[in-house]
Amino acid sequence: MVINKLKEWDGRFGLVYRGIAFDWVEAEFKTQPPDMLAFAKEVYQFCADVVDQGTETVEALAAEMKRTNVLYLWWD
């Protein structure tokens, strides 16, 4: 499931992986999603921990990804 989702996002935006382990992934966007808020909602549905235990809001997640150009996911 995780690999399939990452392949989908890589096909849409291009991802350069910085690191991957059993419970986290970090990648840089080659092309930022044109609607970062919509993408952040998609990320939240896939990996709620990044908001619930991280940025606290989907809007803050969108702003962080836009500012850093990084997708970061982790699971407990």
Rosetta blueprint (number, residue, H / E / L):
1 M L
2 V H
3 I H
4 N H
5 K H
6 L H
7 K H
8 E H
9 W H
10 D H
11 G H
12 R H
13 F H
14 G L
15 L E
16 V E
17 Y E
18 R E
19 G E
20 I E
21 A E
22 F L
23 D L
24 W E
25 V E
26 E E
27 A E
28 E E
29 F E
30 K L
31 T L
32 Q L
33 P L
34 P L
35 D L
36 M H
37 L H
38 A H
39 F H
40 A H
41 K H
42 E H
43 V H
44 Y H
45 Q H
46 F H
47 C L
48 A L
49 D H
50 V H
51 V H
52 D H
53 Q H
54 G H
55 T H
56 E L
57 T L
58 V H
59 E H
60 A H
61 L H
62 A H
63 A H
64 E H
65 M H
66 K H
67 R H
68 T H
69 N L
70 V E
71 L E
72 Y E
73 L E
74 W E
75 W L
76 D L
